[in-house]
């Protein structure tokens, strides 16, 4: 009696091999619809989406994709240092060629990695050092800027000024 072939051991059809090549390529970048189209499957976008989904659901195809991606990742030496070196080289060449926008973009990406362009607020002291009036003023400023809606935390006093509610509940929100 002939042993049954396990699904993962099934041979790939030529279209499945082409699909896997395209699916794992940098050009298609794991876009199933586009991989199915380029592999020669027929149909409109909806049909190709289903074809890609069904093809990827087959255990032997999924296993082949995993092997292909693992080999691609194992061979690539993508490290932070390598990317930063590449940005430096590209930026230097762009600057030498007078391509200032490209050089500036490389510098920007390098700076973003170094977190040079993040908004920073420096806090000095502890929360115990902040008076209630200072905290209320800060929350009011944040509410006016629309950054965060702290308005539900603030109430108004008799003069109409924003203030923090009395923890004892003596002051009522308006």
N, C-alpha and C positions, 0 to 999 in steps of 0.2 A: 504494500500500500504506500502510495506517495504521500510524503509529509506535506501538510499545508504550509504555504508560505506566510510568514508573519507579515502583517501590514507594513511594518517598518522596513522589511527586507524586500519589498516589491521594487522592481526596476522602474526607473523614471522614464516617462515617455519623452520624446524630443521636445514637445511643447512644454512639458513640465520642467525639463532642464533649462530651456530658454527662459521660462518664467522665473525660475530661481536666479539665473544669471542677472536678468534685468532687475528683479526685486532687490537683490543685494548690491546692485551697482550704485555708484555715487550719483549717477545721472538721474535715476528714478527714485533713489533714496527711500526704499520700502513703501512705495506707493503701489498698492495692489492693482488698482485699475489701470494705471499706466504700464505696469509690468505685464499684465494680461494682454493689453493692446499690442505692445511691442513684441511679445512672444508669439503673436499670430492668432490669438483667440478672436472670434468674431462676435459682433453685437454692439449695441449702443452702450452708453456709460452705465446704465443700470444693470444690464446683462453682464458687462465686464466686472462690475463690482461684485456681483454674486459669484461669477466664475473665480475671481481672485479669492474670495472668502472660502468657497468650497475647496479650491486647490490648496490653500494654506491649511485647511482643516484636516487634510489627509496626512496621516502619521508619517509616511515615508517622505512626503514633501516637506513637512515641518521639520523633520530630522535633518534633511539635506540643507534647509535654510539655516538651521542652528549651526551645523558644521561649517558652512560657508562663512557665516558671520563670525564664528569663533576664530577661524583661520585669518580672517581679515583683521580682527582686533588683535590677535596675537602678533601679527606682523607689523602692526603700527606702533610706533613709539610716541604716542601722544602724551606729552607731559606739559605741565604749566611752563616749565623752563623752555621747552622746545617751541611752544606757541609764542612765548614772549620774545625768544631769539628771532623767530620768523617775522614777527611784527616789526622788530628793530631793523632787520635787513630790508624788508619791504618798504618801511618808512624812509630809510636812508636812500634807497634807490629812487623812490618817488620824489623825494626832496631834490636829489641830484638831477632828476629829469624835469624838474619844474612842475611836478604834479602836486601842488600844495594841498589840495583837498584830500588826496589819498594819504599824504604824509601826516596831515592833521588828524585824519581818522585813525591811523595807526597809533599816533600819540594819545588820542582820546581813549582807545581801547586799552592801551597800556596803563594809562592813568586810572581808568575804571577798575582794572584789576587791583591796582594799588589803593583803591578807595579814596582817591584824591578829590573826587568830584561829588561826594555825598554831602548833603546838608548835615551840618553838625551843630548840636547845641551842647555847650559845655555846662555841666552842672557843678557848682562849687558848694560845698556844705551838705547838710542833711535836711530832710523835710522838717525836722524840729526847728531849724533856723528860720523857716519861712513863716511870716505872720499870716494870719487869716486874711488881712486886707491885700497882701501881696498875692496870695493864692487866688483870691477872688478876682483881682485885676488881671492876672494871667489867664484864668479861665475865661473871663469876659473877652479878652483880646483874641483868644483862640476861637471863641464862638463867633465873634464879629468877622474874623477872617474866613470862617466857614470850613476850617480844617476838620474839626470834630464837633459834633453837636453835644456840647456839655450843658446846653440850656436847661435841660431837665434837672440838672444838679443845682442850678442857681435859682434863687428867688429874688424878689425885689423888696427893698425896705420901704418905709413910709415916704422917703424922698424920691423913690423910683429908681434908686441905684441897685445894680445887681449885687447880690451878696450870697454867701453860703447859708443854707438853712440852719437854724438853731438846732443842735442835736437833741435838745430837750423838747423840741416841738413847740417852743413858745412863739416862733415866727411862722406864719402861714404863707404858703405859696400863693401868688396872685395869678 
